[in-house]
Amino acid sequence: MADADRNVIRIATRTSPLALWQANHVRDRILEFVEGVSVELVDVSTIGDRDRATALASMGGQGVFTKEVQNAVLSGRADLAVHSLKDLPTDTTDGLTLAGVPERAPVADALVLPADVSIGLPGRLESMPFDVLTAGARIGTGSPRRQAQLLHARPDLQMFENRGNVETRLQKLDDGEFDAIILAEAGLTRLGYGSRISTRLVPPLMLHAVGQGALGIECRHDDQFIVDLLSQISDANVIAAVSAERSLLRDLRAGCHAPVGTTTSFADDGRLTLRGVVLSLDGEERLEASASSSPENAEGLGVEVSALLRADGAERLLTPASS
């Protein structure tokens, strides 16, 4: 049952189609657990939404899609904020707590070819179709992580910024601006564009972003009603996995747009394995490390893998991308 004083729960969200899908998904999950309330969306415009031309790294990277959404909660305009967890800085914002992490969507990156290109591939190949991408192919992605990992495998590829919502990026591809683009599988499938995926980019070629495929729900740290509610819609295994990933990124002191990739997995005995990779921006240098622990030690696991990467020189590679 709802708290007597909580007839309405307000969710702060960006207004892109993907952000609205995510906020509505959280709304539906909340309504499964609480009766007698209505859930409203509070639209927020972020600097990352308003400026579609500047490269994210040039905008400081950290918080360009989250700060204004967080402020809506801190100011009392909203009770909670829904983020793509990969966009949420790893440093805690005073007054807020990351209280909810629901089930996770697919974590892979996806290669998307123009709509009029038929390559005769079976669905969801687990490797990149290098023979399809000609020498010097133009790839649309502004993510240093994606760029560096692709350049490590194919230094001939040309990388170009591709800003905007999913629909805008797909339209640029189909209009001929790029030979291929890279998007998160989660976003494509959530918006009904799963059929546009030409191939999934998976390890060892591509390690995903920290928190990719997961939602992060923040609320005021002293709002016990919302904290308790969000715990009910959270997934313990996902929390452990993303806690390890975010701990790795935090300990490296790398921003969410740095050339850092991760992947996590659970063994049959429940142990959690974290794998991390750090690259130079041009993809020439690539460092990788992994370790395992119990899920209860997820944050310690992230620090352990970070130490292994730093011992191999990760800080030197991350310096140009640090913010």
Phi, psi and omega per residue, in radians:
M1 nan 2.669 -3.122
A2 -1.387 2.682 2.994
D3 -1.065 2.481 -3.057
A4 -1.013 -0.513 -3.109
D5 -1.617 0.044 -3.068
R6 -2.033 1.293 3.099
N7 -1.396 -0.380 -3.125
V8 -2.309 2.332 3.003
I9 -1.968 2.217 -3.055
R10 -1.919 2.257 -3.106
I11 -1.914 2.104 3.054
A12 -1.445 2.336 -3.096
T13 -2.673 2.646 2.916
R14 -1.172 2.938 -3.038
T15 -1.885 0.172 3.061
S16 -1.176 2.719 3.126
P17 -0.953 -0.700 -3.134
L18 -1.203 -0.750 3.129
A19 -1.084 -0.705 3.120
L20 -1.172 -0.645 3.062
W21 -1.040 -0.797 -3.108
Q22 -1.116 -0.761 -3.139
A23 -1.136 -0.717 3.108
N24 -1.176 -0.580 3.068
H25 -1.115 -0.770 3.106
V26 -1.145 -0.704 3.077
R27 -0.983 -0.830 -3.131
D28 -1.091 -0.675 3.128
R29 -1.160 -0.695 3.122
I30 -1.090 -0.749 -3.096
L31 -1.173 -0.287 3.044
E32 -1.271 -0.407 -3.002
F33 -1.945 -0.259 -3.076
V34 -2.302 2.411 -3.127
E35 -1.895 2.734 2.983
G36 1.345 0.309 3.085
V37 -2.256 2.799 2.940
S38 -1.927 2.660 -3.131
V39 -2.083 2.138 -3.107
E40 -1.997 2.622 3.071
L41 -1.720 2.396 3.077
V42 -1.941 1.936 -3.081
D43 -1.296 2.369 -3.132
V44 -2.333 2.360 3.052
S45 -1.751 2.248 -3.138
T46 -1.863 2.863 3.124
I47 -1.081 -0.584 3.107
G48 -1.167 -0.488 3.089
D49 -1.390 -0.674 -3.067
R50 -1.286 -0.592 -3.132
D51 -1.850 1.745 -3.100
R52 -1.669 -0.015 -3.054
A53 -1.770 -0.704 -3.066
T54 -1.249 2.413 3.078
A55 -1.081 2.444 -3.086
L56 -1.017 -0.703 -3.137
A57 -1.066 -0.577 3.140
S58 -1.304 -0.313 3.133
M59 -1.570 0.084 -3.127
G60 1.754 -0.273 3.042
G61 1.291 -1.100 -3.029
Q62 -1.216 2.174 2.957
G63 1.388 0.107 -3.076
V64 -1.183 -0.378 3.106
F65 -1.910 0.074 -3.011
T66 -2.210 -0.513 -2.951
K67 -1.043 -0.839 -3.104
E68 -1.164 -0.567 3.096
V69 -1.174 -0.725 3.077
Q70 -1.096 -0.707 -3.127
N71 -1.096 -0.541 3.110
A72 -1.111 -0.590 3.095
V73 -1.333 -0.795 -3.121
L74 -1.064 -0.604 -3.114
S75 -1.412 -0.173 -3.135
G76 1.610 -0.003 3.092
R77 -1.164 -0.473 -3.127
A78 -2.419 2.826 -3.133
D79 -1.696 -0.421 3.136
L80 -2.688 2.811 -3.133
A81 -2.228 2.385 3.110
V82 -1.871 2.206 3.133
H83 -2.178 2.693 2.764
S84 -1.229 2.105 -2.983
L85 -1.069 -0.490 3.137
K86 -1.157 -0.325 3.113
D87 -1.594 -0.200 -3.026
L88 -1.490 2.108 3.115
P89 -0.962 2.590 -3.079
T90 -1.366 -0.349 3.077
D91 -1.367 2.340 -3.101
T92 -1.185 2.424 3.046
T93 -1.548 2.238 -3.116
D94 -0.937 2.266 3.101
G95 1.645 -0.215 -3.106
L96 -2.054 2.714 3.030
T97 -2.381 2.493 3.063
L98 -1.421 1.623 -2.959
A99 -1.738 -0.221 -3.089
G100 -2.420 2.251 3.012
V101 -2.410 1.700 -3.104
P102 -1.289 -2.983 3.118
E103 -0.960 2.637 -3.029
R104 -1.766 2.448 3.049
A105 -1.408 3.043 3.065
P106 -0.941 2.466 -2.987
V107 -1.736 -0.131 -3.000
A108 -1.262 2.735 2.884
D109 -1.488 2.751 -3.087
A110 -2.271 2.389 3.000
L111 -1.556 2.239 -3.135
V112 -2.111 2.216 3.092
L113 -1.751 2.829 3.126
P114 -0.972 2.650 -3.052
A115 -1.067 -0.500 -3.091
D116 -1.592 0.139 3.121
V117 -1.743 2.099 3.096
S118 -1.968 2.080 -3.078
I119 -1.949 0.030 3.048
G120 1.119 0.525 -3.134
L121 -1.584 2.474 2.978
P122 -1.161 2.732 -3.050
G123 -1.080 2.497 2.963
R124 0.977 0.886 3.016
L125 -1.078 2.620 -3.072
E126 -1.738 0.332 3.074
S127 -2.592 2.795 -3.061
M128 -1.407 2.365 -3.141
P129 -1.377 1.339 -3.073
F130 -1.041 -0.544 -3.121
D131 -1.229 -0.339 3.109
V132 -1.408 -0.654 3.127
L133 -1.439 1.911 -3.106
T134 -1.223 2.867 3.109
A135 -0.991 2.299 3.135
G136 1.352 0.259 -3.132
A137 -0.986 2.509 -3.110
R138 -1.586 2.048 -3.101
I139 -1.901 2.210 3.131
G140 -1.619 1.823 3.007
T141 -2.894 2.275 3.102
G142 -1.654 0.056 -3.099
S143 -1.398 2.048 3.072
P144 -1.012 -0.596 3.118
R145 -1.086 -0.847 3.132
R146 -1.160 -0.784 -3.120
Q147 -1.021 -0.853 -3.065
A148 -1.113 -0.729 -3.119
Q149 -1.209 -0.648 3.077
L150 -1.188 -0.742 3.137
L151 -1.165 -0.525 3.077
H152 -1.072 -0.654 3.139
A153 -1.532 -0.572 -3.087
R154 -2.423 1.432 -3.093
P155 -1.132 -0.189 -3.139
D156 -1.397 -0.268 -3.085
L157 -1.180 2.570 3.088
Q158 -1.827 2.276 -3.072
M159 -1.865 2.338 -3.117
F160 -2.337 2.545 3.083
E161 -1.106 2.440 3.096
N162 -2.439 1.533 -3.086
R163 -1.622 2.877 3.086
G164 2.024 3.041 3.105
N165 -1.284 3.056 -3.040
V166 -1.013 -0.784 -3.112
E167 -1.080 -0.729 3.133
T168 -1.104 -0.738 -3.124
R169 -1.152 -0.711 3.110
L170 -1.130 -0.682 -3.140
Q171 -1.136 -0.705 3.088
K172 -1.053 -0.696 3.098
L173 -1.092 -0.872 -3.091
D174 -1.187 -0.408 3.098
D175 -1.425 -0.060 3.049
G176 1.687 0.155 3.137
E177 -1.215 -0.485 -3.096
F178 -2.358 2.792 3.016
D179 -1.522 -0.396 3.081
A180 -2.871 2.750 3.033
I181 -2.284 2.802 3.106
I182 -2.041 2.206 3.099
L183 -2.349 2.854 3.075
A184 -1.295 2.351 3.086
E185 -0.996 -0.675 -3.092
A186 -1.013 -0.839 -3.114
G187 -1.119 -0.708 3.135
L188 -1.116 -0.793 -3.102
T189 -1.239 -0.647 3.139
R190 -1.111 -0.551 -3.109
L191 -1.674 0.093 3.083
G192 1.476 0.319 3.135
Y193 -1.852 0.399 -3.125
G194 -1.014 -0.522 -3.130
S195 -1.210 -0.250 3.118
R196 -1.428 -0.183 -3.119
I197 -1.221 2.094 3.102
S198 -1.486 -0.666 3.078
T199 -2.819 2.601 3.082
R200 -1.573 2.380 -3.135
L201 -1.758 1.935 -3.000
V202 -2.222 2.931 3.076
P203 -1.022 2.574 0.102
P204 -1.465 -0.143 -3.125
L205 -1.098 -0.876 -2.990
M206 -2.384 2.073 2.974
L207 -1.681 2.415 -2.997
H208 -1.318 2.984 3.106
A209 -1.258 2.684 3.042
V210 -1.004 2.171 3.114
G211 1.386 0.048 -3.073
Q212 -1.056 2.423 3.141
G213 1.472 -0.148 -3.104
A214 -1.873 2.667 3.022
L215 -1.790 2.463 3.059
G216 -2.024 2.163 -3.096
I217 -1.990 2.060 3.140
E218 -1.829 2.631 3.004
C219 -2.550 3.020 3.082
R220 -1.148 2.408 -3.013
H221 -1.133 -0.405 -3.115
D222 -1.733 0.169 3.113
D223 -1.629 1.428 -3.000
Q224 -1.113 -0.559 3.116
F225 -1.061 -0.829 -3.128
I226 -1.255 -0.671 3.091
V227 -1.001 -0.822 -3.136
D228 -1.145 -0.694 3.127
L229 -1.097 -0.786 -3.099
L230 -1.184 -0.494 3.093
S231 -1.119 -0.496 -3.115
Q232 -1.290 -0.439 -3.117
I233 -1.793 0.191 -3.131
S234 -1.631 2.774 3.130
D235 -2.006 2.109 -3.024
A236 -1.078 -0.735 -3.128
N237 -1.164 -0.677 3.115
V238 -1.157 -0.712 3.100
I239 -1.032 -0.767 3.136
A240 -1.104 -0.788 -3.104
A241 -1.096 -0.867 -3.091
V242 -1.268 -0.463 3.063
S243 -1.130 -0.713 3.091
A244 -1.133 -0.780 -3.130
E245 -1.091 -0.823 -3.105
R246 -1.203 -0.576 3.073
S247 -1.133 -0.696 3.082
L248 -1.033 -0.877 -3.101
L249 -1.120 -0.709 -3.134
R250 -1.117 -0.766 -3.094
D251 -1.226 -0.491 3.060
L252 -1.314 -0.225 -3.063
R253 1.018 0.700 3.135
A254 -1.874 2.490 3.102
G255 -1.333 2.972 -3.090
C256 -1.255 -0.102 3.070
H257 -1.945 0.294 3.089
A258 -1.382 2.788 3.140
P259 -1.335 1.116 3.137
V260 -2.133 2.246 3.091
G261 -2.141 2.686 -3.135
T262 -2.470 2.891 2.908
T263 -2.720 2.571 3.137
T264 -2.251 2.684 3.102
S265 -2.681 2.700 3.107
F266 -1.955 2.303 3.079
A267 -1.402 2.950 3.131
D268 -1.041 -0.510 3.139
D269 -1.498 0.091 3.096
G270 1.606 -0.120 -3.130
R271 -1.222 2.528 -3.096
L272 -1.764 2.260 3.071
T273 -1.944 2.294 3.089
L274 -2.027 2.273 3.106
R275 -2.109 2.313 -3.127
G276 -2.279 2.619 3.107
V277 -2.381 2.449 3.066
V278 -2.242 2.357 -3.102
L279 -2.246 2.784 2.917
S280 -1.292 2.729 -3.075
L281 -1.051 -0.526 3.140
D282 -1.515 -0.008 3.096
G283 1.400 -0.049 -3.066
E284 -1.189 -0.689 -3.129
E285 -1.853 2.423 -3.104
R286 -2.484 2.143 3.108
L287 -2.010 2.430 -3.129
E288 -2.407 2.540 3.101
A289 -2.655 2.737 3.100
S290 -2.648 2.773 3.095
A291 -2.791 2.919 -3.126
S292 -2.311 2.700 3.078
S293 -2.835 3.132 3.007
S294 -1.269 2.643 3.118
P295 -1.010 -0.511 -3.139
E296 -1.117 -0.366 -3.135
N297 -1.837 0.541 -3.031
A298 -1.007 -0.795 -3.120
E299 -1.167 -0.666 3.065
G300 -1.115 -0.590 3.095
L301 -1.113 -0.730 3.096
G302 -1.067 -0.724 3.106
V303 -1.129 -0.673 3.138
E304 -1.105 -0.806 3.135
V305 -1.185 -0.638 3.070
S306 -1.046 -0.750 -3.139
A307 -1.097 -0.678 3.117
L308 -1.121 -0.724 -3.140
L309 -1.213 -0.700 3.122
R310 -1.164 -0.586 3.108
A311 -1.129 -0.458 3.129
D312 -1.591 -0.024 3.085
G313 1.874 0.365 -3.079
A314 -1.075 -0.644 -3.096
E315 -1.051 -0.634 3.120
R316 -1.120 -0.667 -3.124
L317 -1.298 -0.531 -3.056
L318 -1.475 -0.287 -3.058
T319 -0.922 -0.767 -3.129
P320 -1.151 -0.428 -3.055
A321 -1.755 -0.053 -3.077
S322 -1.199 2.603 3.141
S323 -2.301 nan nan
